[in-house]
Amino acid sequence: MLVIVDAGHGGKDPGAVGKQSKEKDITLAISLLLREELRRRNVSVYLTRDKDIFLSLEDRCRIANNLSSSYFISVHINSAVNLQAKGYEVYCYRIKNNNTITKAGILAQSILDTFRKNLVGFVNRGVKEANFYVLKYTKMPAVLVECGFISNLEEEKRLMKNETQLLIAQSIAEGLIKASKV
């Protein structure tokens, strides 16, 4: 099994910006930890970026599709105008196809379930469908994980902590392993 881990944003694209941090930095930190967690579980991993560089959405999809990976996981941090918004959510292109849950839907739900178990104090915002470019144009089951809200000062502080980043990486890895066995 080969998993593509995509650290959202990067380089000239900071993503969401909080009071003390940028999305691109937190997603990279989580993605690097996720790579190690997956390797520890004997899963082959390829990062779309392992440093602060810019990649277009097309580049991210091209990398995943050219490597014929088993799964694509894009790591992100959310932001909202409402500074009280908080929690994690997982997106996939289609949850169901002809009333059957898709592999991406299974992966999204599995990651959400491990988040619910492991990320105490974070709000579960559910699994959602979205027409995001990296979900629509990858050929393998793909999810986009929003790990929390950088616009919420309390959550931003938690997301900046190595122990929270490690817990998120461990949860994504655990969810992936469970989903791959379904």
RAURPE-V548644 format. One line per field, one symbol per residue. ss: DSSP state (h for helix, s for strand, l for the rest). A space follows every 50 residues. Layout:
# RAURPE-V548644
ss = ???
This chain:
# RAURPE-V548644
ss = lssssssllsllslllsllllshhhhhhhhhhhhhhhhhhlllsssslll llllllhhhhhhhhhhllllsssssssslllllllllssssslllsslls slhhhhhhhhhhhhhhhhlllllsssssslllhhhhllllsssssssssl llhhhhhhhllhhhhhhhhhhhhhhhhhhhll
